[in-house]
Amino acid sequence: MDRSNKNTAIRCTVEQCANHCDCAEYCALDCITVGTHESNPTVDQCTDCKSFQKKCC
């Protein structure tokens, strides 16, 4: 994957993600999946980026 590609539709500040753009605070993916870990989400902390992948070394 080309991590220099910045998708300006998806802002991201998680630099530990393998999909994080190298040059700006954006995601390098074309699209992401957002989900939840709660049965009844009520605040933004209940949501997760399901496209997150831990950056290797």
PyMOL Python script that loads the backbone (N, CA, C, O; Angstrom):
from pymol import cmd

cmd.read_pdbstr("""\
ATOM      1  N   MET A   1       0.836  -1.172   0.000  1.00  0.00           N
ATOM      2  CA  MET A   1       0.000   0.000   0.000  1.00  0.00           C
ATOM      3  C   MET A   1       0.887   1.244   0.000  1.00  0.00           C
ATOM      4  O   MET A   1       1.935   1.282   0.646  1.00  0.00           O
ATOM      5  N   ASP A   2       0.449   2.243  -0.729  1.00  0.00           N
ATOM      6  CA  ASP A   2       1.171   3.502  -0.815  1.00  0.00           C
ATOM      7  C   ASP A   2       0.743   4.413   0.332  1.00  0.00           C
ATOM      8  O   ASP A   2      -0.326   5.021   0.273  1.00  0.00           O
ATOM      9  N   ARG A   3       1.572   4.512   1.380  1.00  0.00           N
ATOM     10  CA  ARG A   3       1.216   5.324   2.535  1.00  0.00           C
ATOM     11  C   ARG A   3       1.477   6.802   2.317  1.00  0.00           C
ATOM     12  O   ARG A   3       1.251   7.606   3.221  1.00  0.00           O
ATOM     13  N   SER A   4       1.956   7.183   1.118  1.00  0.00           N
ATOM     14  CA  SER A   4       2.097   8.606   0.817  1.00  0.00           C
ATOM     15  C   SER A   4       0.790   9.159   0.246  1.00  0.00           C
ATOM     16  O   SER A   4       0.622  10.372   0.120  1.00  0.00           O
ATOM     17  N   ASN A   5      -0.141   8.245  -0.101  1.00  0.00           N
ATOM     18  CA  ASN A   5      -1.453   8.650  -0.596  1.00  0.00           C
ATOM     19  C   ASN A   5      -2.268   9.187   0.575  1.00  0.00           C
ATOM     20  O   ASN A   5      -2.480   8.476   1.558  1.00  0.00           O
ATOM     21  N   LYS A   6      -2.728  10.437   0.480  1.00  0.00           N
ATOM     22  CA  LYS A   6      -3.535  10.988   1.570  1.00  0.00           C
ATOM     23  C   LYS A   6      -4.965  11.129   1.090  1.00  0.00           C
ATOM     24  O   LYS A   6      -5.247  11.847   0.130  1.00  0.00           O
ATOM     25  N   ASN A   7      -5.863  10.437   1.770  1.00  0.00           N
ATOM     26  CA  ASN A   7      -7.287  10.517   1.455  1.00  0.00           C
ATOM     27  C   ASN A   7      -7.864  11.662   2.284  1.00  0.00           C
ATOM     28  O   ASN A   7      -8.086  11.507   3.484  1.00  0.00           O
ATOM     29  N   THR A   8      -8.103  12.797   1.655  1.00  0.00           N
ATOM     30  CA  THR A   8      -8.549  13.983   2.387  1.00  0.00           C
ATOM     31  C   THR A   8      -9.972  13.852   2.912  1.00  0.00           C
ATOM     32  O   THR A   8     -10.446  14.732   3.631  1.00  0.00           O
ATOM     33  N   ALA A   9     -10.653  12.779   2.568  1.00  0.00           N
ATOM     34  CA  ALA A   9     -11.993  12.526   3.105  1.00  0.00           C
ATOM     35  C   ALA A   9     -11.934  11.810   4.453  1.00  0.00           C
ATOM     36  O   ALA A   9     -12.942  11.728   5.155  1.00  0.00           O
ATOM     37  N   ILE A  10     -10.746  11.286   4.824  1.00  0.00           N
ATOM     38  CA  ILE A  10     -10.616  10.524   6.067  1.00  0.00           C
ATOM     39  C   ILE A  10      -9.472  11.095   6.895  1.00  0.00           C
ATOM     40  O   ILE A  10      -8.317  10.713   6.709  1.00  0.00           O
ATOM     41  N   ARG A  11      -9.787  12.001   7.802  1.00  0.00           N
ATOM     42  CA  ARG A  11      -8.768  12.542   8.709  1.00  0.00           C
ATOM     43  C   ARG A  11      -8.419  11.487   9.754  1.00  0.00           C
ATOM     44  O   ARG A  11      -9.295  10.768  10.235  1.00  0.00           O
ATOM     45  N   CYS A  12      -7.151  11.398  10.100  1.00  0.00           N
ATOM     46  CA  CYS A  12      -6.701  10.414  11.085  1.00  0.00           C
ATOM     47  C   CYS A  12      -5.466  10.928  11.807  1.00  0.00           C
ATOM     48  O   CYS A  12      -4.554  11.473  11.185  1.00  0.00           O
ATOM     49  N   THR A  13      -5.442  10.753  13.121  1.00  0.00           N
ATOM     50  CA  THR A  13      -4.288  11.166  13.920  1.00  0.00           C
ATOM     51  C   THR A  13      -3.588   9.982  14.581  1.00  0.00           C
ATOM     52  O   THR A  13      -2.722  10.169  15.436  1.00  0.00           O
ATOM     53  N   VAL A  14      -3.959   8.775  14.191  1.00  0.00           N
ATOM     54  CA  VAL A  14      -3.403   7.574  14.823  1.00  0.00           C
ATOM     55  C   VAL A  14      -2.149   7.133  14.065  1.00  0.00           C
ATOM     56  O   VAL A  14      -2.222   6.339  13.127  1.00  0.00           O
ATOM     57  N   GLU A  15      -1.015   7.654  14.481  1.00  0.00           N
ATOM     58  CA  GLU A  15       0.239   7.369  13.788  1.00  0.00           C
ATOM     59  C   GLU A  15       0.705   5.924  13.974  1.00  0.00           C
ATOM     60  O   GLU A  15       1.574   5.462  13.235  1.00  0.00           O
ATOM     61  N   GLN A  16       0.146   5.208  14.940  1.00  0.00           N
ATOM     62  CA  GLN A  16       0.512   3.812  15.180  1.00  0.00           C
ATOM     63  C   GLN A  16      -0.174   2.861  14.201  1.00  0.00           C
ATOM     64  O   GLN A  16       0.106   1.662  14.207  1.00  0.00           O
ATOM     65  N   CYS A  17      -1.068   3.383  13.359  1.00  0.00           N
ATOM     66  CA  CYS A  17      -1.782   2.552  12.391  1.00  0.00           C
ATOM     67  C   CYS A  17      -0.967   2.410  11.108  1.00  0.00           C
ATOM     68  O   CYS A  17      -0.399   3.386  10.618  1.00  0.00           O
ATOM     69  N   ALA A  18      -0.913   1.214  10.577  1.00  0.00           N
ATOM     70  CA  ALA A  18      -0.186   0.956   9.335  1.00  0.00           C
ATOM     71  C   ALA A  18      -0.807   1.672   8.144  1.00  0.00           C
ATOM     72  O   ALA A  18      -0.148   1.843   7.118  1.00  0.00           O
ATOM     73  N   ASN A  19      -2.061   2.093   8.263  1.00  0.00           N
ATOM     74  CA  ASN A  19      -2.747   2.769   7.165  1.00  0.00           C
ATOM     75  C   ASN A  19      -2.659   4.289   7.244  1.00  0.00           C
ATOM     76  O   ASN A  19      -3.224   4.988   6.402  1.00  0.00           O
ATOM     77  N   HIS A  20      -1.954   4.804   8.250  1.00  0.00           N
ATOM     78  CA  HIS A  20      -1.822   6.250   8.430  1.00  0.00           C
ATOM     79  C   HIS A  20      -0.914   6.826   7.351  1.00  0.00           C
ATOM     80  O   HIS A  20       0.146   6.268   7.068  1.00  0.00           O
ATOM     81  N   CYS A  21      -1.319   7.929   6.752  1.00  0.00           N
ATOM     82  CA  CYS A  21      -0.516   8.599   5.731  1.00  0.00           C
ATOM     83  C   CYS A  21       0.802   9.077   6.333  1.00  0.00           C
ATOM     84  O   CYS A  21       0.820   9.625   7.435  1.00  0.00           O
ATOM     85  N   ASP A  22       1.894   8.874   5.621  1.00  0.00           N
ATOM     86  CA  ASP A  22       3.205   9.273   6.123  1.00  0.00           C
ATOM     87  C   ASP A  22       3.406  10.784   6.151  1.00  0.00           C
ATOM     88  O   ASP A  22       4.220  11.282   6.928  1.00  0.00           O
ATOM     89  N   CYS A  23       2.681  11.516   5.320  1.00  0.00           N
ATOM     90  CA  CYS A  23       2.978  12.935   5.142  1.00  0.00           C
ATOM     91  C   CYS A  23       1.967  13.889   5.768  1.00  0.00           C
ATOM     92  O   CYS A  23       2.195  15.099   5.763  1.00  0.00           O
ATOM     93  N   ALA A  24       0.853  13.383   6.309  1.00  0.00           N
ATOM     94  CA  ALA A  24      -0.166  14.275   6.865  1.00  0.00           C
ATOM     95  C   ALA A  24      -1.097  13.480   7.785  1.00  0.00           C
ATOM     96  O   ALA A  24      -1.004  12.255   7.860  1.00  0.00           O
ATOM     97  N   GLU A  25      -1.979  14.171   8.474  1.00  0.00           N
ATOM     98  CA  GLU A  25      -2.897  13.514   9.405  1.00  0.00           C
ATOM     99  C   GLU A  25      -4.161  13.030   8.684  1.00  0.00           C
ATOM    100  O   GLU A  25      -5.270  13.507   8.928  1.00  0.00           O
ATOM    101  N   TYR A  26      -3.946  12.071   7.793  1.00  0.00           N
ATOM    102  CA  TYR A  26      -5.024  11.463   7.017  1.00  0.00           C
ATOM    103  C   TYR A  26      -4.783   9.969   6.922  1.00  0.00           C
ATOM    104  O   TYR A  26      -3.688   9.478   7.197  1.00  0.00           O
ATOM    105  N   CYS A  27      -5.827   9.257   6.529  1.00  0.00           N
ATOM    106  CA  CYS A  27      -5.708   7.822   6.260  1.00  0.00           C
ATOM    107  C   CYS A  27      -5.264   7.648   4.812  1.00  0.00           C
ATOM    108  O   CYS A  27      -5.619   8.450   3.949  1.00  0.00           O
ATOM    109  N   ALA A  28      -4.499   6.615   4.550  1.00  0.00           N
ATOM    110  CA  ALA A  28      -4.045   6.334   3.192  1.00  0.00           C
ATOM    111  C   ALA A  28      -4.984   5.374   2.454  1.00  0.00           C
ATOM    112  O   ALA A  28      -4.790   5.120   1.266  1.00  0.00           O
ATOM    113  N   LEU A  29      -5.993   4.840   3.139  1.00  0.00           N
ATOM    114  CA  LEU A  29      -6.930   3.919   2.499  1.00  0.00           C
ATOM    115  C   LEU A  29      -7.975   4.673   1.672  1.00  0.00           C
ATOM    116  O   LEU A  29      -8.229   5.854   1.907  1.00  0.00           O
ATOM    117  N   ASP A  30      -8.572   3.980   0.706  1.00  0.00           N
ATOM    118  CA  ASP A  30      -9.658   4.560  -0.086  1.00  0.00           C
ATOM    119  C   ASP A  30     -10.936   4.676   0.739  1.00  0.00           C
ATOM    120  O   ASP A  30     -11.713   5.615   0.569  1.00  0.00           O
ATOM    121  N   CYS A  31     -11.142   3.716   1.629  1.00  0.00           N
ATOM    122  CA  CYS A  31     -12.308   3.736   2.509  1.00  0.00           C
ATOM    123  C   CYS A  31     -11.959   2.972   3.781  1.00  0.00           C
ATOM    124  O   CYS A  31     -11.008   2.190   3.796  1.00  0.00           O
ATOM    125  N   ILE A  32     -12.724   3.196   4.847  1.00  0.00           N
ATOM    126  CA  ILE A  32     -12.521   2.500   6.113  1.00  0.00           C
ATOM    127  C   ILE A  32     -13.848   1.921   6.582  1.00  0.00           C
ATOM    128  O   ILE A  32     -14.909   2.261   6.059  1.00  0.00           O
ATOM    129  N   THR A  33     -13.771   1.046   7.570  1.00  0.00           N
ATOM    130  CA  THR A  33     -14.959   0.504   8.212  1.00  0.00           C
ATOM    131  C   THR A  33     -14.985   0.998   9.648  1.00  0.00           C
ATOM    132  O   THR A  33     -14.007   0.847  10.381  1.00  0.00           O
ATOM    133  N   VAL A  34     -16.097   1.585  10.048  1.00  0.00           N
ATOM    134  CA  VAL A  34     -16.279   2.059  11.420  1.00  0.00           C
ATOM    135  C   VAL A  34     -17.278   1.133  12.098  1.00  0.00           C
ATOM    136  O   VAL A  34     -18.312   0.799  11.519  1.00  0.00           O
ATOM    137  N   GLY A  35     -16.974   0.720  13.315  1.00  0.00           N
ATOM    138  CA  GLY A  35     -17.860  -0.179  14.052  1.00  0.00           C
ATOM    139  C   GLY A  35     -17.917   0.234  15.508  1.00  0.00           C
ATOM    140  O   GLY A  35     -17.472   1.320  15.882  1.00  0.00           O
ATOM    141  N   THR A  36     -18.470  -0.648  16.325  1.00  0.00           N
ATOM    142  CA  THR A  36     -18.584  -0.371  17.753  1.00  0.00           C
ATOM    143  C   THR A  36     -18.269  -1.628  18.551  1.00  0.00           C
ATOM    144  O   THR A  36     -18.407  -2.748  18.060  1.00  0.00           O
ATOM    145  N   HIS A  37     -17.850  -1.420  19.775  1.00  0.00           N
ATOM    146  CA  HIS A  37     -17.599  -2.538  20.690  1.00  0.00           C
ATOM    147  C   HIS A  37     -18.668  -2.592  21.778  1.00  0.00           C
ATOM    148  O   HIS A  37     -18.558  -3.375  22.722  1.00  0.00           O
ATOM    149  N   GLU A  38     -19.688  -1.770  21.649  1.00  0.00           N
ATOM    150  CA  GLU A  38     -20.774  -1.688  22.625  1.00  0.00           C
ATOM    151  C   GLU A  38     -22.077  -2.196  22.014  1.00  0.00           C
ATOM    152  O   GLU A  38     -22.274  -2.100  20.803  1.00  0.00           O
ATOM    153  N   SER A  39     -22.952  -2.728  22.832  1.00  0.00           N
ATOM    154  CA  SER A  39     -24.254  -3.176  22.325  1.00  0.00           C
ATOM    155  C   SER A  39     -25.203  -2.005  22.098  1.00  0.00           C
ATOM    156  O   SER A  39     -26.127  -2.099  21.289  1.00  0.00           O
ATOM    157  N   ASN A  40     -24.977  -0.897  22.812  1.00  0.00           N
ATOM    158  CA  ASN A  40     -25.826   0.283  22.673  1.00  0.00           C
ATOM    159  C   ASN A  40     -24.936   1.532  22.736  1.00  0.00           C
ATOM    160  O   ASN A  40     -24.905   2.203  23.768  1.00  0.00           O
ATOM    161  N   PRO A  41     -24.213   1.859  21.657  1.00  0.00           N
ATOM    162  CA  PRO A  41     -23.291   2.990  21.707  1.00  0.00           C
ATOM    163  C   PRO A  41     -24.021   4.317  21.914  1.00  0.00           C
ATOM    164  O   PRO A  41     -25.037   4.593  21.277  1.00  0.00           O
ATOM    165  N   THR A  42     -23.473   5.133  22.826  1.00  0.00           N
ATOM    166  CA  THR A  42     -24.109   6.416  23.126  1.00  0.00           C
ATOM    167  C   THR A  42     -23.148   7.593  23.028  1.00  0.00           C
ATOM    168  O   THR A  42     -23.596   8.739  22.984  1.00  0.00           O
ATOM    169  N   VAL A  43     -21.834   7.344  22.994  1.00  0.00           N
ATOM    170  CA  VAL A  43     -20.838   8.408  22.879  1.00  0.00           C
ATOM    171  C   VAL A  43     -19.767   7.994  21.867  1.00  0.00           C
ATOM    172  O   VAL A  43     -19.641   6.816  21.533  1.00  0.00           O
ATOM    173  N   ASP A  44     -19.004   8.965  21.387  1.00  0.00           N
ATOM    174  CA  ASP A  44     -18.016   8.665  20.351  1.00  0.00           C
ATOM    175  C   ASP A  44     -16.947   7.666  20.799  1.00  0.00           C
ATOM    176  O   ASP A  44     -16.371   6.975  19.959  1.00  0.00           O
ATOM    177  N   GLN A  45     -16.672   7.575  22.097  1.00  0.00           N
ATOM    178  CA  GLN A  45     -15.689   6.611  22.595  1.00  0.00           C
ATOM    179  C   GLN A  45     -16.135   5.161  22.394  1.00  0.00           C
ATOM    180  O   GLN A  45     -15.331   4.242  22.550  1.00  0.00           O
ATOM    181  N   CYS A  46     -17.390   4.952  22.054  1.00  0.00           N
ATOM    182  CA  CYS A  46     -17.913   3.602  21.822  1.00  0.00           C
ATOM    183  C   CYS A  46     -17.642   3.116  20.396  1.00  0.00           C
ATOM    184  O   CYS A  46     -17.902   1.955  20.081  1.00  0.00           O
ATOM    185  N   THR A  47     -17.125   3.988  19.539  1.00  0.00           N
ATOM    186  CA  THR A  47     -16.900   3.613  18.142  1.00  0.00           C
ATOM    187  C   THR A  47     -15.434   3.307  17.892  1.00  0.00           C
ATOM    188  O   THR A  47     -14.560   3.808  18.600  1.00  0.00           O
ATOM    189  N   ASP A  48     -15.162   2.484  16.887  1.00  0.00           N
ATOM    190  CA  ASP A  48     -13.813   2.044  16.571  1.00  0.00           C
ATOM    191  C   ASP A  48     -13.596   2.060  15.059  1.00  0.00           C
ATOM    192  O   ASP A  48     -14.528   1.839  14.285  1.00  0.00           O
ATOM    193  N   CYS A  49     -12.364   2.322  14.653  1.00  0.00           N
ATOM    194  CA  CYS A  49     -11.991   2.143  13.260  1.00  0.00           C
ATOM    195  C   CYS A  49     -11.630   0.664  13.087  1.00  0.00           C
ATOM    196  O   CYS A  49     -10.597   0.207  13.576  1.00  0.00           O
ATOM    197  N   LYS A  50     -12.474  -0.058  12.401  1.00  0.00           N
ATOM    198  CA  LYS A  50     -12.264  -1.496  12.206  1.00  0.00           C
ATOM    199  C   LYS A  50     -11.193  -1.765  11.138  1.00  0.00           C
ATOM    200  O   LYS A  50     -10.806  -2.914  10.923  1.00  0.00           O
ATOM    201  N   SER A  51     -10.720  -0.712  10.474  1.00  0.00           N
ATOM    202  CA  SER A  51      -9.667  -0.842   9.468  1.00  0.00           C
ATOM    203  C   SER A  51      -8.274  -0.683  10.080  1.00  0.00           C
ATOM    204  O   SER A  51      -7.270  -0.808   9.378  1.00  0.00           O
ATOM    205  N   PHE A  52      -8.207  -0.408  11.382  1.00  0.00           N
ATOM    206  CA  PHE A  52      -6.923  -0.230  12.066  1.00  0.00           C
ATOM    207  C   PHE A  52      -6.070  -1.480  11.966  1.00  0.00           C
ATOM    208  O   PHE A  52      -6.538  -2.596  12.189  1.00  0.00           O
ATOM    209  N   GLN A  53      -4.807  -1.264  11.625  1.00  0.00           N
ATOM    210  CA  GLN A  53      -3.804  -2.322  11.643  1.00  0.00           C
ATOM    211  C   GLN A  53      -2.563  -1.762  12.312  1.00  0.00           C
ATOM    212  O   GLN A  53      -2.071  -0.704  11.919  1.00  0.00           O
ATOM    213  N   LYS A  54      -2.052  -2.455  13.314  1.00  0.00           N
ATOM    214  CA  LYS A  54      -0.874  -1.976  14.036  1.00  0.00           C
ATOM    215  C   LYS A  54       0.313  -1.873  13.095  1.00  0.00           C
ATOM    216  O   LYS A  54       0.614  -2.799  12.342  1.00  0.00           O
ATOM    217  N   LYS A  55       0.983  -0.725  13.153  1.00  0.00           N
ATOM    218  CA  LYS A  55       2.161  -0.494  12.324  1.00  0.00           C
ATOM    219  C   LYS A  55       3.286  -1.396  12.822  1.00  0.00           C
ATOM    220  O   LYS A  55       3.556  -1.467  14.021  1.00  0.00           O
ATOM    221  N   CYS A  56       3.914  -2.060  11.917  1.00  0.00           N
ATOM    222  CA  CYS A  56       5.024  -2.950  12.250  1.00  0.00           C
ATOM    223  C   CYS A  56       6.337  -2.175  12.251  1.00  0.00           C
ATOM    224  O   CYS A  56       6.589  -1.360  11.364  1.00  0.00           O
ATOM    225  N   CYS A  57       7.126  -2.425  13.204  1.00  0.00           N
ATOM    226  CA  CYS A  57       8.492  -1.890  13.333  1.00  0.00           C
ATOM    227  C   CYS A  57       8.644  -0.564  12.665  1.00  0.00           C
ATOM    228  O   CYS A  57       9.729   0.016  12.684  1.00  0.00           O
TER     229      CYS A  57
END
""", "prot")
cmd.dss("prot")
cmd.show_as("cartoon", "prot")
cmd.util.cbc("prot")
cmd.orient("prot")
